[in-house]
Amino acid sequence: MSRRRVLLISAGTLLVLVVGLGLLVGWRAVQVNDSLQQAVRDAEDLQTALESGEQADIDEALTALQTSAGESADLTGGPVWTLATWVPYLGDDASGVRTAARVVSDLANNGVGPLAETATELDRLLPKDGRVDTAAVADLQEPVRIAAESLSRASEDLQAEDSSRFVDRFRMEYRELTALVTDAAQAMDSAKVTVDLLPEVLGAEDRRNYLLVFQNNAEIRSTGGLPGAMSIISTQDGRISLGRQDSANRFGERATPVLPLTKDEKAVFTEKLGTYMLDANFTPDWPRAAELIRARWEEVHPERLDGVLTVDTVAVSYLLGVTGPVQVGDYTLTADNAVDTLLNQVYIDFPGPADQDAFFRLVAKTVFEKIASGEVGKPRELLRALVRAGDEGRVAVHLTDEAEQETIVVRRVAGSTRDADGVAQGLDILLQDATASKMSYYLDYRTRAAVTACTAETARVRVTATLVSNPPDNPASLPRYITGGANTGTEPGEQLVQVRLLTPSEGRIRGFTIRGKKYGPRSLYLEDRQVSTAYLLLEPDQPADVVWIVDVPRRGEIPVRVTPGIDPRDYSSTLRGC
């Protein structure tokens, strides 16, 4: 037999084997797809069961999910599927399908499973008569740890695959799964940190004092709004109590900063950052703002603070969506009317600042007592409201203990503008009322960011902020306390707004325009971050644009953090890099 004939026979045999392998894998792929689709349906059933809180239904749905997910993993195991990963044009997708199936199976058993088994215990986390059961929190630590590790492992495995080599439809589905799992992993990591810290925060070892600061979005500040009503919340052995109440505007202005300010802080934010408690959150970095607030509070009041917490008015409305309406004096506050009432109607009904402050303190006391009583519906609803507020930057926590603070510093709830290594990874777009008014209630703004060009080391980003003042038809009829302008010369209905951009670390501003007029790259620095500020005088119903061109280091995804406003949405976003 000739060598050529042998080669032809061998090639033919190999072709038959490849075709046969392709057909076998193709048949298995159909089965895998059926199993994965069933797993999706089973996951939806489990979600429904978890919402109902019936343990029998939860157990049944969990078993079904584990079965269907396990089948998909089994079908992609073994030598046949391993060989398929080496076949040209087929191998990349086969590898991706195997990873997806394995991940889904692991999550069903180790991610969802431990949490589902403890789902009915979540009611123990609700306050009862002003006390949280710290033992119940401790019982959750192990299942949450297992779930967090499973999700982290799943996210890493999914991201390790090169999805760019997959066929179009599968590539899209694979990336959706990866994004979903990665988001869940981040959320579960935060949950793990929370349940690990919570016993200590709740005073399991000793009494704790926290200052709760309500931010008023009607007068916008970098972190959300003007610091307003302030309350001491004390915890001891899980018992939560409300203590001293005060208002930030009662602290007055010091002659010198309460803590030393850096040269850059003075240049960017002025000394008011440290001399005037109302201006402590000129900085977008909540840990820094909290330090300044804490120092000023402890200077005036005897309580040593173990942390400074903040919520804005929109976050309060989310909580009211869980607690149901609360009666505050003559007002019935609901999730639907809280923002309008607290950020606008109060200033119409109570023209005097003292009466306003008294009302806000009463609101804080009433909402606190409602939550502390345990009358908040299902714990999942409360957690969902808090997570939403945290994701939108409307809730922030700073802990005095450095070790405790270090565990949360990279989480959104810390409100930090830098990561654990001190690097500012994202862009910050900050808004600041300069009218000395409550006109931010009528402020509408949108931001956009897009990558326009890339080099080996940088991405060029175009950032646009569009602002408009939408006051009522007759703004002069509003109280002067709302319209402001006494020191700025603005007319009723107008707003003077400061819009500030902070680059990521080592970023560079190449130029910017205001209403289409070009300005040079003149700017200040906040350590390794370049800062550009625009002042906009907004006339009623007349939009104004600010556009920056920024070069940022290529570090993957770029967080774009934006000052949260009165709309119940996440103003921030994530920019996909080059």
Order of alpha helices (4+ residues) and beta strands (2+ residues): alpha-alpha-alpha-alpha-alpha-alpha-alpha-beta-beta-beta-alpha-alpha-alpha-beta-alpha-beta-beta-alpha-alpha-alpha-beta-alpha-beta-beta-beta-alpha-beta-beta-beta-beta-beta-beta-beta-beta
